[in-house]
Amino acid sequence: MLIKSPADYFWRYVPELKSYLSKRLDRGEIDDVVQDVMLKLHTRDARWDIRFPKRYFYQVVRSTLVDLYRRNRSRCVHHHCELSPETHPRDDLSPIRILQAREEVRAARAALALLPQRTREIFLAVRLEGQSLKQVAASHGISTSAVEKHITRALNTLSVQLHDRDDPITDGWGAGARGRRLAMSAAPALS
């Protein structure tokens, strides 16, 4: 039998390895670990000075498992969830959602119109156009602290205007997904 690399020799241990891994890993990870082990063995130096091949094989398996556990822990894999319709439902643009978005844009424009002109200009320059505080301060001839105060005033005013409305169309819509579900269930069915 011609052996080109250590990995060729170790293929005989793969069924035993899969049995060993099935007690320690999820079914979906077993083939990945076997592939990683065989890749490490294949890329190993071509010298064949392994005295106890089976021991060496399981030492490579152990180091591969340690690498897997470290990688999973550093990536917080146990916090991940599968993307499925139950956990992440599809978000269609329904006519009601389009109406809601238009109403929110109208309300935002109305709230911005209530701001003093200078505060509105500073707020839009920083938040919409992405200018830095220094750039806005220089263009208006004020300090960066004054720019921050204008932005704070604008945010407070917008927050009050946008969250304390009693419009019948948007009532319940600003409460996030729960409010949208409640409003959808209360809306008459479209035939």
C-alpha positions in Angstrom: 0.0 0.0 0.0 1.4 3.4 -1.1 1.1 6.0 1.6 1.5 9.6 0.3 0.8 11.4 3.5 0.0 10.7 7.2 -3.6 11.4 6.5 -3.7 8.4 4.0 -2.6 6.1 6.8 -5.1 7.5 9.4 -8.2 7.0 7.2 -8.6 3.6 8.8 -9.4 5.3 12.2 -12.2 7.6 10.8 -15.1 5.3 11.8 -13.7 4.9 15.3 -13.1 8.7 15.4 -16.8 9.4 14.4 -18.0 7.1 17.2 -15.7 8.9 19.6 -16.9 12.3 18.5 -20.6 11.3 18.5 -20.4 11.1 22.3 -18.9 14.6 22.6 -20.4 16.7 19.8 -23.6 17.5 18.0 -24.2 15.5 14.9 -23.7 18.5 12.6 -20.2 19.1 13.9 -18.7 15.6 13.6 -17.9 15.8 9.8 -16.3 19.2 10.3 -14.1 18.0 13.0 -13.1 14.9 11.0 -12.2 17.2 8.1 -10.2 19.5 10.4 -8.3 16.5 11.8 -7.5 15.0 8.4 -6.4 18.4 7.1 -4.0 18.9 10.0 -2.6 15.4 9.4 -2.3 16.1 5.6 -0.5 19.4 6.0 1.9 17.9 8.6 5.5 17.7 7.8 6.2 14.8 5.4 8.6 13.2 7.9 7.3 9.9 9.2 8.9 9.7 12.5 5.7 8.9 14.4 6.4 6.2 17.0 2.8 5.6 18.1 0.5 6.6 15.2 -2.8 5.9 17.0 -1.7 8.0 20.0 -0.6 10.7 17.7 -3.9 10.6 15.8 -5.9 11.1 19.0 -3.5 13.8 20.2 -4.4 15.7 16.9 -8.1 15.0 17.6 -7.8 16.4 21.1 -6.1 19.6 19.9 -8.7 20.0 17.2 -11.5 19.7 19.8 -9.8 22.2 22.1 -9.6 24.6 19.1 -13.3 24.0 18.4 -14.3 24.7 22.0 -12.2 27.8 22.2 -13.6 29.1 18.9 -17.2 28.4 20.0 -16.6 30.1 23.3 -15.0 33.2 21.8 -17.8 33.5 19.2 -20.5 32.9 21.9 -22.0 30.1 19.7 -24.3 29.0 22.5 -26.1 32.4 22.1 -26.7 31.9 18.3 -30.1 30.8 17.0 -31.0 29.3 13.6 -32.8 31.6 11.2 -36.2 30.1 10.9 -39.7 31.5 10.2 -40.6 31.0 13.9 -37.7 32.9 15.3 -37.3 35.5 12.5 -40.6 36.0 10.7 -40.6 37.4 7.2 -41.3 41.1 7.1 -43.6 42.0 4.2 -44.3 45.5 3.3 -48.1 45.5 3.7 -50.3 48.5 2.8 -50.7 49.2 6.5 -46.9 49.3 7.1 -46.5 51.7 4.1 -49.2 53.9 5.5 -47.5 53.9 8.9 -44.1 54.8 7.4 -45.7 57.7 5.5 -47.4 58.9 8.6 -44.1 58.7 10.6 -42.3 60.7 7.9 -45.0 63.3 7.9 -44.9 63.6 11.7 -41.1 63.8 11.7 -41.2 66.7 9.1 -43.9 68.5 11.2 -41.8 68.1 14.4 -38.7 69.4 12.6 -40.6 72.4 11.4 -41.4 73.3 15.0 -37.7 73.6 15.8 -36.0 77.1 15.7 -34.3 77.5 12.3 -30.7 77.5 13.7 -31.3 74.4 15.8 -33.0 72.6 12.9 -30.0 73.5 10.6 -27.5 72.3 13.1 -29.4 69.1 13.9 -29.8 68.2 10.2 -26.2 69.0 9.4 -25.0 66.6 12.2 -27.6 63.9 12.1 -28.6 63.8 8.4 -25.6 65.1 6.5 -23.1 63.5 8.8 -21.0 66.6 9.5 -18.7 66.6 12.5 -19.5 68.8 15.5 -16.3 70.9 14.7 -17.4 71.5 11.1 -20.9 72.6 12.2 -19.5 74.8 14.9 -17.1 76.5 12.5 -19.7 77.1 9.9 -22.1 78.7 12.4 -19.4 80.5 14.4 -20.2 78.8 17.7 -18.4 76.3 20.0 -18.8 72.6 19.8 -20.5 72.7 23.2 -23.1 75.0 21.8 -23.7 72.6 18.9 -24.2 69.8 21.4 -26.7 71.9 23.2 -28.6 72.6 20.0 -28.7 68.8 19.2 -29.8 68.0 22.7 -32.6 70.5 22.5 -33.7 69.2 19.1 -33.7 65.6 20.3 -35.8 66.5 23.3 -38.3 68.5 21.3 -38.5 65.7 18.6 -38.9 63.1 21.3 -41.8 65.0 22.9 -43.5 65.7 19.6 -43.1 62.2 18.1 -44.0 60.2 21.2 -46.8 62.2 22.8 -49.1 62.4 19.8 -52.8 61.4 19.9 -53.4 61.1 16.2 -56.1 58.5 15.6 -54.2 57.0 12.6 -51.0 56.5 14.4 -52.4 55.7 17.9 -50.6 52.5 19.0 -48.3 52.4 16.0 -45.3 54.0 17.8 -45.2 51.2 20.4 -43.0 48.9 18.3 -43.9 45.5 17.1 -46.4 44.8 19.9 -48.3 48.0 19.1 -48.3 47.1 15.4 -49.7 43.7 16.1 -52.4 45.1 18.3 -53.3 47.7 15.8 -53.4 45.1 13.0 -55.7 42.8 15.0 -58.1 45.8 15.7 -58.1 46.9 12.0 -61.0 45.7 9.9 -60.2 42.9 7.5 -59.6 43.9 3.9 -61.6 41.9 1.4 
